[in-house]
Amino acid sequence: MRISLFSATLLLAVSGCGSPGAAVENHAASGQAEQPSASGRPFDIAVEGRFNRPFAMAFLPDGRLLVTEKPGVLKLWAPGGKTVEVGGVPKVAVVNQGGLLDVALSPKFAQDHFVYLTYSEPRPNGSSLAMARGKLVENGGSPHLDGMRVIWRQGSDGSGGQFGAVIAFSPDGKYLFLTSGERQRKTPAQDPDQKLGKILRLYPDGSVPPFNPIPGQGARAETWSTGHRNPYGLAFAADGRLWETEMGPKGGDELNMILPGRNYGWPVVSNGDNYDGSPIPDHHPGDGFEPPKLYWNPSISPGGFMIYSGSLFPRWHGSGFIAALSGQALIRVTLNGDKAAKADQWDMGARIRDVAQGPQGTVWLLEDGENARLLKLTPAA
């Protein structure tokens, strides 16, 4: 049963740091045992398509799939591999990790047909993260986004990558949560008057709820949490808790449970170091910052994140899955209330950009880069 955001907030408790380090544990779970395939993984892999520098995917109710490509193309994939381009996509700035980024469906998609896109928008003084919304319309096999308009802008136009840009809707569908990266500028993540380095809570039309946790106007009014670096994963668990994956600097990639009004520390504290090797103070009790539930050293470079709710893989129900880029892996973590633990890490032999749950509880992966594969995972035969 899904619960409202307000009920979920009442459930959340202050908690300590998760298990450190990079060691991978195997945790038994109830349900059907998984049998390994010839590769030693408990799943078989089918290649279902190929894309050019994809970033994210979202399944339509009929089993088709929307896939963003960073050069500014939105594709509509159908079972069997047929893929068509969707028109009406806004112009993007393909620079410094930017381009066409996340795609998400309205919680009321069956009625309103709204599709949300995030992207790096060309601006007079560089680029800025933007979010736009339009209706998916299909006429004679030529899908397009009708009435596409920008409903939110990050501001602080300029240079830099690390856009974040990931969308998640609250379980009750009333709110849209958006990750906003700090654009490789560090200090704005601690500036309450900039939208960089934050997780934001908005209404689905882009307007601002009047009761977010940080009083004030502008960026303050939109902010749900602060002190984030490059948050590429965001998902709600069945109990209403909000989980986030975040790229650290040199090491210190994080899995966080997001609490309203909390500061997650970047760039003041981190379990990683600066790229030049200079140290950053670690999280420690009493520093005033919310520590990660888990972190990884060396880096895995977490991309997309999803929480599995299907029954095709019974042991995985309720687990979180991380698409690892530099780690070239699919990583499973167990979630139990406000606790998390490392479970499995499967070598995929390629950078994995995104992970999603598909029809009948299948698991789907998008590789990173040119000619990247769309992969479907099913239980090993």
Order of alpha helices (4+ residues) and beta strands (2+ residues): alpha-beta-beta-beta-beta-beta-beta-alpha-beta-beta-beta-beta-beta-beta-alpha-beta-beta-beta-beta-beta-beta-beta-beta-beta-beta-beta-beta
